[in-house]
Amino acid sequence: MQAQRFRNHPKNYQKAKRSARKLKTIAARLVRELKRKLPENLYKTYLKEIKIFEQVLSQNKDNKDKIYSLHEPQVYCVAKGKEHKRYEFGTKAGNSSYKG
């Protein structure tokens, strides 16, 4: 939604909060509808994805194992310590073949 775009600006905080709540309500309604209306064989097929959706909807700011990306659930938040770009989301990769 458009209201989420400038959510860090103090004047837009309330509008962004309402917009986030509305998005969460719509998403929760869709997940409940999927659980109720999917046939049993399809429900078992998509059970892993539905569990991820439910975890995203139930997570809070203080939770430890948050999901930051639906298409890559193993991604985590890395604090960079820089003013202009505080956080980065991804996974750390190492290159053990380097012999510098």
Phi and psi restraints in degrees (range 20) as a CNS / XPLOR table:
assign (resid 1 and name C) (resid 2 and name N)
       (resid 2 and name CA) (resid 2 and name C) 1.0 -63.3 20.0 2
assign (resid 2 and name N) (resid 2 and name CA)
       (resid 2 and name C) (resid 3 and name N) 1.0 -33.0 20.0 2
assign (resid 2 and name C) (resid 3 and name N)
       (resid 3 and name CA) (resid 3 and name C) 1.0 -67.1 20.0 2
assign (resid 3 and name N) (resid 3 and name CA)
       (resid 3 and name C) (resid 4 and name N) 1.0 -19.3 20.0 2
assign (resid 3 and name C) (resid 4 and name N)
       (resid 4 and name CA) (resid 4 and name C) 1.0 -80.3 20.0 2
assign (resid 4 and name N) (resid 4 and name CA)
       (resid 4 and name C) (resid 5 and name N) 1.0 -13.7 20.0 2
assign (resid 4 and name C) (resid 5 and name N)
       (resid 5 and name CA) (resid 5 and name C) 1.0 -64.0 20.0 2
assign (resid 5 and name N) (resid 5 and name CA)
       (resid 5 and name C) (resid 6 and name N) 1.0 -45.6 20.0 2
assign (resid 5 and name C) (resid 6 and name N)
       (resid 6 and name CA) (resid 6 and name C) 1.0 -114.5 20.0 2
assign (resid 6 and name N) (resid 6 and name CA)
       (resid 6 and name C) (resid 7 and name N) 1.0 47.2 20.0 2
assign (resid 6 and name C) (resid 7 and name N)
       (resid 7 and name CA) (resid 7 and name C) 1.0 -69.2 20.0 2
assign (resid 7 and name N) (resid 7 and name CA)
       (resid 7 and name C) (resid 8 and name N) 1.0 -19.5 20.0 2
assign (resid 7 and name C) (resid 8 and name N)
       (resid 8 and name CA) (resid 8 and name C) 1.0 -79.3 20.0 2
assign (resid 8 and name N) (resid 8 and name CA)
       (resid 8 and name C) (resid 9 and name N) 1.0 -13.3 20.0 2
assign (resid 8 and name C) (resid 9 and name N)
       (resid 9 and name CA) (resid 9 and name C) 1.0 -76.3 20.0 2
assign (resid 9 and name N) (resid 9 and name CA)
       (resid 9 and name C) (resid 10 and name N) 1.0 134.4 20.0 2
assign (resid 9 and name C) (resid 10 and name N)
       (resid 10 and name CA) (resid 10 and name C) 1.0 -57.4 20.0 2
assign (resid 10 and name N) (resid 10 and name CA)
       (resid 10 and name C) (resid 11 and name N) 1.0 -34.4 20.0 2
assign (resid 10 and name C) (resid 11 and name N)
       (resid 11 and name CA) (resid 11 and name C) 1.0 -72.7 20.0 2
assign (resid 11 and name N) (resid 11 and name CA)
       (resid 11 and name C) (resid 12 and name N) 1.0 -20.7 20.0 2
assign (resid 11 and name C) (resid 12 and name N)
       (resid 12 and name CA) (resid 12 and name C) 1.0 -99.0 20.0 2
assign (resid 12 and name N) (resid 12 and name CA)
       (resid 12 and name C) (resid 13 and name N) 1.0 2.2 20.0 2
assign (resid 12 and name C) (resid 13 and name N)
       (resid 13 and name CA) (resid 13 and name C) 1.0 -61.8 20.0 2
assign (resid 13 and name N) (resid 13 and name CA)
       (resid 13 and name C) (resid 14 and name N) 1.0 -49.2 20.0 2
assign (resid 13 and name C) (resid 14 and name N)
       (resid 14 and name CA) (resid 14 and name C) 1.0 -64.7 20.0 2
assign (resid 14 and name N) (resid 14 and name CA)
       (resid 14 and name C) (resid 15 and name N) 1.0 -41.3 20.0 2
assign (resid 14 and name C) (resid 15 and name N)
       (resid 15 and name CA) (resid 15 and name C) 1.0 -64.2 20.0 2
assign (resid 15 and name N) (resid 15 and name CA)
       (resid 15 and name C) (resid 16 and name N) 1.0 -40.5 20.0 2
assign (resid 15 and name C) (resid 16 and name N)
       (resid 16 and name CA) (resid 16 and name C) 1.0 -67.0 20.0 2
assign (resid 16 and name N) (resid 16 and name CA)
       (resid 16 and name C) (resid 17 and name N) 1.0 -37.7 20.0 2
assign (resid 16 and name C) (resid 17 and name N)
       (resid 17 and name CA) (resid 17 and name C) 1.0 -64.6 20.0 2
assign (resid 17 and name N) (resid 17 and name CA)
       (resid 17 and name C) (resid 18 and name N) 1.0 -44.2 20.0 2
assign (resid 17 and name C) (resid 18 and name N)
       (resid 18 and name CA) (resid 18 and name C) 1.0 -62.3 20.0 2
assign (resid 18 and name N) (resid 18 and name CA)
       (resid 18 and name C) (resid 19 and name N) 1.0 -41.8 20.0 2
assign (resid 18 and name C) (resid 19 and name N)
       (resid 19 and name CA) (resid 19 and name C) 1.0 -64.3 20.0 2
assign (resid 19 and name N) (resid 19 and name CA)
       (resid 19 and name C) (resid 20 and name N) 1.0 -42.5 20.0 2
assign (resid 19 and name C) (resid 20 and name N)
       (resid 20 and name CA) (resid 20 and name C) 1.0 -64.4 20.0 2
assign (resid 20 and name N) (resid 20 and name CA)
       (resid 20 and name C) (resid 21 and name N) 1.0 -41.1 20.0 2
assign (resid 20 and name C) (resid 21 and name N)
       (resid 21 and name CA) (resid 21 and name C) 1.0 -63.5 20.0 2
assign (resid 21 and name N) (resid 21 and name CA)
       (resid 21 and name C) (resid 22 and name N) 1.0 -40.5 20.0 2
assign (resid 21 and name C) (resid 22 and name N)
       (resid 22 and name CA) (resid 22 and name C) 1.0 -64.8 20.0 2
assign (resid 22 and name N) (resid 22 and name CA)
       (resid 22 and name C) (resid 23 and name N) 1.0 -42.1 20.0 2
assign (resid 22 and name C) (resid 23 and name N)
       (resid 23 and name CA) (resid 23 and name C) 1.0 -63.0 20.0 2
assign (resid 23 and name N) (resid 23 and name CA)
       (resid 23 and name C) (resid 24 and name N) 1.0 -40.6 20.0 2
assign (resid 23 and name C) (resid 24 and name N)
       (resid 24 and name CA) (resid 24 and name C) 1.0 -66.0 20.0 2
assign (resid 24 and name N) (resid 24 and name CA)
       (resid 24 and name C) (resid 25 and name N) 1.0 -38.3 20.0 2
assign (resid 24 and name C) (resid 25 and name N)
       (resid 25 and name CA) (resid 25 and name C) 1.0 -63.8 20.0 2
assign (resid 25 and name N) (resid 25 and name CA)
       (resid 25 and name C) (resid 26 and name N) 1.0 -44.5 20.0 2
assign (resid 25 and name C) (resid 26 and name N)
       (resid 26 and name CA) (resid 26 and name C) 1.0 -63.9 20.0 2
assign (resid 26 and name N) (resid 26 and name CA)
       (resid 26 and name C) (resid 27 and name N) 1.0 -43.4 20.0 2
assign (resid 26 and name C) (resid 27 and name N)
       (resid 27 and name CA) (resid 27 and name C) 1.0 -64.6 20.0 2
assign (resid 27 and name N) (resid 27 and name CA)
       (resid 27 and name C) (resid 28 and name N) 1.0 -42.4 20.0 2
assign (resid 27 and name C) (resid 28 and name N)
       (resid 28 and name CA) (resid 28 and name C) 1.0 -64.5 20.0 2
assign (resid 28 and name N) (resid 28 and name CA)
       (resid 28 and name C) (resid 29 and name N) 1.0 -38.5 20.0 2
assign (resid 28 and name C) (resid 29 and name N)
       (resid 29 and name CA) (resid 29 and name C) 1.0 -63.5 20.0 2
assign (resid 29 and name N) (resid 29 and name CA)
       (resid 29 and name C) (resid 30 and name N) 1.0 -41.2 20.0 2
assign (resid 29 and name C) (resid 30 and name N)
       (resid 30 and name CA) (resid 30 and name C) 1.0 -64.9 20.0 2
assign (resid 30 and name N) (resid 30 and name CA)
       (resid 30 and name C) (resid 31 and name N) 1.0 -41.1 20.0 2
assign (resid 30 and name C) (resid 31 and name N)
       (resid 31 and name CA) (resid 31 and name C) 1.0 -65.2 20.0 2
assign (resid 31 and name N) (resid 31 and name CA)
       (resid 31 and name C) (resid 32 and name N) 1.0 -43.3 20.0 2
assign (resid 31 and name C) (resid 32 and name N)
       (resid 32 and name CA) (resid 32 and name C) 1.0 -62.2 20.0 2
assign (resid 32 and name N) (resid 32 and name CA)
       (resid 32 and name C) (resid 33 and name N) 1.0 -39.6 20.0 2
assign (resid 32 and name C) (resid 33 and name N)
       (resid 33 and name CA) (resid 33 and name C) 1.0 -66.4 20.0 2
assign (resid 33 and name N) (resid 33 and name CA)
       (resid 33 and name C) (resid 34 and name N) 1.0 -40.0 20.0 2
assign (resid 33 and name C) (resid 34 and name N)
       (resid 34 and name CA) (resid 34 and name C) 1.0 -61.4 20.0 2
assign (resid 34 and name N) (resid 34 and name CA)
       (resid 34 and name C) (resid 35 and name N) 1.0 -45.5 20.0 2
assign (resid 34 and name C) (resid 35 and name N)
       (resid 35 and name CA) (resid 35 and name C) 1.0 -62.8 20.0 2
assign (resid 35 and name N) (resid 35 and name CA)
       (resid 35 and name C) (resid 36 and name N) 1.0 -35.0 20.0 2
assign (resid 35 and name C) (resid 36 and name N)
       (resid 36 and name CA) (resid 36 and name C) 1.0 -80.4 20.0 2
assign (resid 36 and name N) (resid 36 and name CA)
       (resid 36 and name C) (resid 37 and name N) 1.0 -38.2 20.0 2
assign (resid 36 and name C) (resid 37 and name N)
       (resid 37 and name CA) (resid 37 and name C) 1.0 -101.8 20.0 2
assign (resid 37 and name N) (resid 37 and name CA)
       (resid 37 and name C) (resid 38 and name N) 1.0 -14.3 20.0 2
assign (resid 37 and name C) (resid 38 and name N)
       (resid 38 and name CA) (resid 38 and name C) 1.0 -70.9 20.0 2
assign (resid 38 and name N) (resid 38 and name CA)
       (resid 38 and name C) (resid 39 and name N) 1.0 139.4 20.0 2
assign (resid 38 and name C) (resid 39 and name N)
       (resid 39 and name CA) (resid 39 and name C) 1.0 -63.7 20.0 2
assign (resid 39 and name N) (resid 39 and name CA)
       (resid 39 and name C) (resid 40 and name N) 1.0 156.8 20.0 2
assign (resid 39 and name C) (resid 40 and name N)
       (resid 40 and name CA) (resid 40 and name C) 1.0 -57.5 20.0 2
assign (resid 40 and name N) (resid 40 and name CA)
       (resid 40 and name C) (resid 41 and name N) 1.0 -42.4 20.0 2
assign (resid 40 and name C) (resid 41 and name N)
       (resid 41 and name CA) (resid 41 and name C) 1.0 -68.1 20.0 2
assign (resid 41 and name N) (resid 41 and name CA)
       (resid 41 and name C) (resid 42 and name N) 1.0 -38.1 20.0 2
assign (resid 41 and name C) (resid 42 and name N)
       (resid 42 and name CA) (resid 42 and name C) 1.0 -71.6 20.0 2
assign (resid 42 and name N) (resid 42 and name CA)
       (resid 42 and name C) (resid 43 and name N) 1.0 -34.6 20.0 2
assign (resid 42 and name C) (resid 43 and name N)
       (resid 43 and name CA) (resid 43 and name C) 1.0 -62.0 20.0 2
assign (resid 43 and name N) (resid 43 and name CA)
       (resid 43 and name C) (resid 44 and name N) 1.0 -41.8 20.0 2
assign (resid 43 and name C) (resid 44 and name N)
       (resid 44 and name CA) (resid 44 and name C) 1.0 -66.2 20.0 2
assign (resid 44 and name N) (resid 44 and name CA)
       (resid 44 and name C) (resid 45 and name N) 1.0 -33.8 20.0 2
assign (resid 44 and name C) (resid 45 and name N)
       (resid 45 and name CA) (resid 45 and name C) 1.0 -65.4 20.0 2
assign (resid 45 and name N) (resid 45 and name CA)
       (resid 45 and name C) (resid 46 and name N) 1.0 -41.6 20.0 2
assign (resid 45 and name C) (resid 46 and name N)
       (resid 46 and name CA) (resid 46 and name C) 1.0 -101.0 20.0 2
assign (resid 46 and name N) (resid 46 and name CA)
       (resid 46 and name C) (resid 47 and name N) 1.0 17.0 20.0 2
assign (resid 46 and name C) (resid 47 and name N)
       (resid 47 and name CA) (resid 47 and name C) 1.0 -61.9 20.0 2
assign (resid 47 and name N) (resid 47 and name CA)
       (resid 47 and name C) (resid 48 and name N) 1.0 -39.1 20.0 2
assign (resid 47 and name C) (resid 48 and name N)
       (resid 48 and name CA) (resid 48 and name C) 1.0 -62.6 20.0 2
assign (resid 48 and name N) (resid 48 and name CA)
       (resid 48 and name C) (resid 49 and name N) 1.0 -45.7 20.0 2
assign (resid 48 and name C) (resid 49 and name N)
       (resid 49 and name CA) (resid 49 and name C) 1.0 -66.5 20.0 2
assign (resid 49 and name N) (resid 49 and name CA)
       (resid 49 and name C) (resid 50 and name N) 1.0 -39.9 20.0 2
assign (resid 49 and name C) (resid 50 and name N)
       (resid 50 and name CA) (resid 50 and name C) 1.0 -64.4 20.0 2
assign (resid 50 and name N) (resid 50 and name CA)
       (resid 50 and name C) (resid 51 and name N) 1.0 -38.3 20.0 2
assign (resid 50 and name C) (resid 51 and name N)
       (resid 51 and name CA) (resid 51 and name C) 1.0 -63.4 20.0 2
assign (resid 51 and name N) (resid 51 and name CA)
       (resid 51 and name C) (resid 52 and name N) 1.0 -38.9 20.0 2
assign (resid 51 and name C) (resid 52 and name N)
       (resid 52 and name CA) (resid 52 and name C) 1.0 -64.3 20.0 2
assign (resid 52 and name N) (resid 52 and name CA)
       (resid 52 and name C) (resid 53 and name N) 1.0 -43.7 20.0 2
assign (resid 52 and name C) (resid 53 and name N)
       (resid 53 and name CA) (resid 53 and name C) 1.0 -60.7 20.0 2
assign (resid 53 and name N) (resid 53 and name CA)
       (resid 53 and name C) (resid 54 and name N) 1.0 -42.7 20.0 2
assign (resid 53 and name C) (resid 54 and name N)
       (resid 54 and name CA) (resid 54 and name C) 1.0 -65.4 20.0 2
assign (resid 54 and name N) (resid 54 and name CA)
       (resid 54 and name C) (resid 55 and name N) 1.0 -37.7 20.0 2
assign (resid 54 and name C) (resid 55 and name N)
       (resid 55 and name CA) (resid 55 and name C) 1.0 -66.5 20.0 2
assign (resid 55 and name N) (resid 55 and name CA)
       (resid 55 and name C) (resid 56 and name N) 1.0 -39.6 20.0 2
assign (resid 55 and name C) (resid 56 and name N)
       (resid 56 and name CA) (resid 56 and name C) 1.0 -63.2 20.0 2
assign (resid 56 and name N) (resid 56 and name CA)
       (resid 56 and name C) (resid 57 and name N) 1.0 -41.7 20.0 2
assign (resid 56 and name C) (resid 57 and name N)
       (resid 57 and name CA) (resid 57 and name C) 1.0 -70.3 20.0 2
assign (resid 57 and name N) (resid 57 and name CA)
       (resid 57 and name C) (resid 58 and name N) 1.0 -27.8 20.0 2
assign (resid 57 and name C) (resid 58 and name N)
       (resid 58 and name CA) (resid 58 and name C) 1.0 -95.7 20.0 2
assign (resid 58 and name N) (resid 58 and name CA)
       (resid 58 and name C) (resid 59 and name N) 1.0 -7.0 20.0 2
assign (resid 58 and name C) (resid 59 and name N)
       (resid 59 and name CA) (resid 59 and name C) 1.0 -76.4 20.0 2
assign (resid 59 and name N) (resid 59 and name CA)
       (resid 59 and name C) (resid 60 and name N) 1.0 147.9 20.0 2
assign (resid 59 and name C) (resid 60 and name N)
       (resid 60 and name CA) (resid 60 and name C) 1.0 -114.1 20.0 2
assign (resid 60 and name N) (resid 60 and name CA)
       (resid 60 and name C) (resid 61 and name N) 1.0 176.1 20.0 2
assign (resid 60 and name C) (resid 61 and name N)
       (resid 61 and name CA) (resid 61 and name C) 1.0 -63.7 20.0 2
assign (resid 61 and name N) (resid 61 and name CA)
       (resid 61 and name C) (resid 62 and name N) 1.0 -32.1 20.0 2
assign (resid 61 and name C) (resid 62 and name N)
       (resid 62 and name CA) (resid 62 and name C) 1.0 -89.7 20.0 2
assign (resid 62 and name N) (resid 62 and name CA)
       (resid 62 and name C) (resid 63 and name N) 1.0 -6.1 20.0 2
assign (resid 62 and name C) (resid 63 and name N)
       (resid 63 and name CA) (resid 63 and name C) 1.0 -65.6 20.0 2
assign (resid 63 and name N) (resid 63 and name CA)
       (resid 63 and name C) (resid 64 and name N) 1.0 149.2 20.0 2
assign (resid 63 and name C) (resid 64 and name N)
       (resid 64 and name CA) (resid 64 and name C) 1.0 -83.5 20.0 2
assign (resid 64 and name N) (resid 64 and name CA)
       (resid 64 and name C) (resid 65 and name N) 1.0 -52.8 20.0 2
assign (resid 64 and name C) (resid 65 and name N)
       (resid 65 and name CA) (resid 65 and name C) 1.0 -93.1 20.0 2
assign (resid 65 and name N) (resid 65 and name CA)
       (resid 65 and name C) (resid 66 and name N) 1.0 73.9 20.0 2
assign (resid 65 and name C) (resid 66 and name N)
       (resid 66 and name CA) (resid 66 and name C) 1.0 -81.6 20.0 2
assign (resid 66 and name N) (resid 66 and name CA)
       (resid 66 and name C) (resid 67 and name N) 1.0 156.7 20.0 2
assign (resid 66 and name C) (resid 67 and name N)
       (resid 67 and name CA) (resid 67 and name C) 1.0 -107.9 20.0 2
assign (resid 67 and name N) (resid 67 and name CA)
       (resid 67 and name C) (resid 68 and name N) 1.0 119.3 20.0 2
assign (resid 67 and name C) (resid 68 and name N)
       (resid 68 and name CA) (resid 68 and name C) 1.0 -97.6 20.0 2
assign (resid 68 and name N) (resid 68 and name CA)
       (resid 68 and name C) (resid 69 and name N) 1.0 -18.0 20.0 2
assign (resid 68 and name C) (resid 69 and name N)
       (resid 69 and name CA) (resid 69 and name C) 1.0 -143.9 20.0 2
assign (resid 69 and name N) (resid 69 and name CA)
       (resid 69 and name C) (resid 70 and name N) 1.0 130.2 20.0 2
assign (resid 69 and name C) (resid 70 and name N)
       (resid 70 and name CA) (resid 70 and name C) 1.0 -73.5 20.0 2
assign (resid 70 and name N) (resid 70 and name CA)
       (resid 70 and name C) (resid 71 and name N) 1.0 -34.5 20.0 2
assign (resid 70 and name C) (resid 71 and name N)
       (resid 71 and name CA) (resid 71 and name C) 1.0 -85.9 20.0 2
assign (resid 71 and name N) (resid 71 and name CA)
       (resid 71 and name C) (resid 72 and name N) 1.0 -13.4 20.0 2
assign (resid 71 and name C) (resid 72 and name N)
       (resid 72 and name CA) (resid 72 and name C) 1.0 -138.5 20.0 2
assign (resid 72 and name N) (resid 72 and name CA)
       (resid 72 and name C) (resid 73 and name N) 1.0 81.5 20.0 2
assign (resid 72 and name C) (resid 73 and name N)
       (resid 73 and name CA) (resid 73 and name C) 1.0 -66.1 20.0 2
assign (resid 73 and name N) (resid 73 and name CA)
       (resid 73 and name C) (resid 74 and name N) 1.0 -16.3 20.0 2
assign (resid 73 and name C) (resid 74 and name N)
       (resid 74 and name CA) (resid 74 and name C) 1.0 -81.9 20.0 2
assign (resid 74 and name N) (resid 74 and name CA)
       (resid 74 and name C) (resid 75 and name N) 1.0 -3.6 20.0 2
assign (resid 74 and name C) (resid 75 and name N)
       (resid 75 and name CA) (resid 75 and name C) 1.0 -68.9 20.0 2
assign (resid 75 and name N) (resid 75 and name CA)
       (resid 75 and name C) (resid 76 and name N) 1.0 142.0 20.0 2
assign (resid 75 and name C) (resid 76 and name N)
       (resid 76 and name CA) (resid 76 and name C) 1.0 -134.3 20.0 2
assign (resid 76 and name N) (resid 76 and name CA)
       (resid 76 and name C) (resid 77 and name N) 1.0 169.9 20.0 2
assign (resid 76 and name C) (resid 77 and name N)
       (resid 77 and name CA) (resid 77 and name C) 1.0 -90.2 20.0 2
assign (resid 77 and name N) (resid 77 and name CA)
       (resid 77 and name C) (resid 78 and name N) 1.0 131.1 20.0 2
assign (resid 77 and name C) (resid 78 and name N)
       (resid 78 and name CA) (resid 78 and name C) 1.0 -118.0 20.0 2
assign (resid 78 and name N) (resid 78 and name CA)
       (resid 78 and name C) (resid 79 and name N) 1.0 120.8 20.0 2
assign (resid 78 and name C) (resid 79 and name N)
       (resid 79 and name CA) (resid 79 and name C) 1.0 -76.6 20.0 2
assign (resid 79 and name N) (resid 79 and name CA)
       (resid 79 and name C) (resid 80 and name N) 1.0 127.8 20.0 2
assign (resid 79 and name C) (resid 80 and name N)
       (resid 80 and name CA) (resid 80 and name C) 1.0 -94.8 20.0 2
assign (resid 80 and name N) (resid 80 and name CA)
       (resid 80 and name C) (resid 81 and name N) 1.0 -26.8 20.0 2
assign (resid 80 and name C) (resid 81 and name N)
       (resid 81 and name CA) (resid 81 and name C) 1.0 78.8 20.0 2
assign (resid 81 and name N) (resid 81 and name CA)
       (resid 81 and name C) (resid 82 and name N) 1.0 19.0 20.0 2
assign (resid 81 and name C) (resid 82 and name N)
       (resid 82 and name CA) (resid 82 and name C) 1.0 -109.9 20.0 2
assign (resid 82 and name N) (resid 82 and name CA)
       (resid 82 and name C) (resid 83 and name N) 1.0 147.5 20.0 2
assign (resid 82 and name C) (resid 83 and name N)
       (resid 83 and name CA) (resid 83 and name C) 1.0 -68.1 20.0 2
assign (resid 83 and name N) (resid 83 and name CA)
       (resid 83 and name C) (resid 84 and name N) 1.0 -43.7 20.0 2
assign (resid 83 and name C) (resid 84 and name N)
       (resid 84 and name CA) (resid 84 and name C) 1.0 -79.4 20.0 2
assign (resid 84 and name N) (resid 84 and name CA)
       (resid 84 and name C) (resid 85 and name N) 1.0 -24.9 20.0 2
assign (resid 84 and name C) (resid 85 and name N)
       (resid 85 and name CA) (resid 85 and name C) 1.0 -141.6 20.0 2
assign (resid 85 and name N) (resid 85 and name CA)
       (resid 85 and name C) (resid 86 and name N) 1.0 92.5 20.0 2
assign (resid 85 and name C) (resid 86 and name N)
       (resid 86 and name CA) (resid 86 and name C) 1.0 -75.0 20.0 2
assign (resid 86 and name N) (resid 86 and name CA)
       (resid 86 and name C) (resid 87 and name N) 1.0 -38.2 20.0 2
assign (resid 86 and name C) (resid 87 and name N)
       (resid 87 and name CA) (resid 87 and name C) 1.0 -129.4 20.0 2
assign (resid 87 and name N) (resid 87 and name CA)
       (resid 87 and name C) (resid 88 and name N) 1.0 156.0 20.0 2
assign (resid 87 and name C) (resid 88 and name N)
       (resid 88 and name CA) (resid 88 and name C) 1.0 -135.3 20.0 2
assign (resid 88 and name N) (resid 88 and name CA)
       (resid 88 and name C) (resid 89 and name N) 1.0 144.0 20.0 2
assign (resid 88 and name C) (resid 89 and name N)
       (resid 89 and name CA) (resid 89 and name C) 1.0 -115.1 20.0 2
assign (resid 89 and name N) (resid 89 and name CA)
       (resid 89 and name C) (resid 90 and name N) 1.0 129.9 20.0 2
assign (resid 89 and name C) (resid 90 and name N)
       (resid 90 and name CA) (resid 90 and name C) 1.0 164.8 20.0 2
assign (resid 90 and name N) (resid 90 and name CA)
       (resid 90 and name C) (resid 91 and name N) 1.0 -159.7 20.0 2
assign (resid 90 and name C) (resid 91 and name N)
       (resid 91 and name CA) (resid 91 and name C) 1.0 -127.4 20.0 2
assign (resid 91 and name N) (resid 91 and name CA)
       (resid 91 and name C) (resid 92 and name N) 1.0 147.1 20.0 2
assign (resid 91 and name C) (resid 92 and name N)
       (resid 92 and name CA) (resid 92 and name C) 1.0 -79.4 20.0 2
assign (resid 92 and name N) (resid 92 and name CA)
       (resid 92 and name C) (resid 93 and name N) 1.0 139.2 20.0 2
assign (resid 92 and name C) (resid 93 and name N)
       (resid 93 and name CA) (resid 93 and name C) 1.0 -124.7 20.0 2
assign (resid 93 and name N) (resid 93 and name CA)
       (resid 93 and name C) (resid 94 and name N) 1.0 140.2 20.0 2
assign (resid 93 and name C) (resid 94 and name N)
       (resid 94 and name CA) (resid 94 and name C) 1.0 -117.9 20.0 2
assign (resid 94 and name N) (resid 94 and name CA)
       (resid 94 and name C) (resid 95 and name N) 1.0 150.3 20.0 2
assign (resid 94 and name C) (resid 95 and name N)
       (resid 95 and name CA) (resid 95 and name C) 1.0 -117.9 20.0 2
assign (resid 95 and name N) (resid 95 and name CA)
       (resid 95 and name C) (resid 96 and name N) 1.0 98.7 20.0 2
assign (resid 95 and name C) (resid 96 and name N)
       (resid 96 and name CA) (resid 96 and name C) 1.0 -82.7 20.0 2
assign (resid 96 and name N) (resid 96 and name CA)
       (resid 96 and name C) (resid 97 and name N) 1.0 -8.1 20.0 2
assign (resid 96 and name C) (resid 97 and name N)
       (resid 97 and name CA) (resid 97 and name C) 1.0 -85.1 20.0 2
assign (resid 97 and name N) (resid 97 and name CA)
       (resid 97 and name C) (resid 98 and name N) 1.0 -4.6 20.0 2
assign (resid 97 and name C) (resid 98 and name N)
       (resid 98 and name CA) (resid 98 and name C) 1.0 -72.7 20.0 2
assign (resid 98 and name N) (resid 98 and name CA)
       (resid 98 and name C) (resid 99 and name N) 1.0 128.9 20.0 2
assign (resid 98 and name C) (resid 99 and name N)
       (resid 99 and name CA) (resid 99 and name C) 1.0 -123.1 20.0 2
assign (resid 99 and name N) (resid 99 and name CA)
       (resid 99 and name C) (resid 100 and name N) 1.0 51.9 20.0 2
